[in-house]
């Protein structure tokens, strides 16, 4: 038993002596130091988290505590539904105008819904941050929820606009459907 332990120790010593020579030609792939995140609060209690990366690009976004965790059986899926509807246009911009503005800046506008939050964000050049903040504000504060589109989105999500000949609804916007009722409604 003692001989086995000595042999194992000897093998470990030989391996340890070889390791520095194996690493001699290796590159250093260390991760750059993380820039500190500064959190400030505006007078209206909106919290702003900012971080200087030193690059020419920026990501701006709005994190809202409205994920699926906060939904009930009656409104199940509404956070994800509203996330998709937000990009359909505003009182200031049509869907096409939103898409064109983002593309002309070379930016990227997106959103996602998780269990905890719904997030709307944009990746753009630093010089375009004020414009993107204004666009995100417009999307979140002035979205135009077209009743026809809302009905179409509840049945079959699509990024394609509805044809102009589609008849307008004879009633105000329909109630939001839960996932279980939406699937049974679309089957009929």
Secondary structure by P-SEA (a helix, b strand, c coil): caaaaaaaaaaaaaaaaacccccccccccccccccbbbbbbccccbbbbbbbcccccbbbbbbbccccccccccccaaaaaaaaacccccccccaaaaaaaaaaaccccccccccccccccccccccaaaaaaaaaaaaaccccccaaaaaaaaccccccccccccccccccccccccaaaaaaaaac
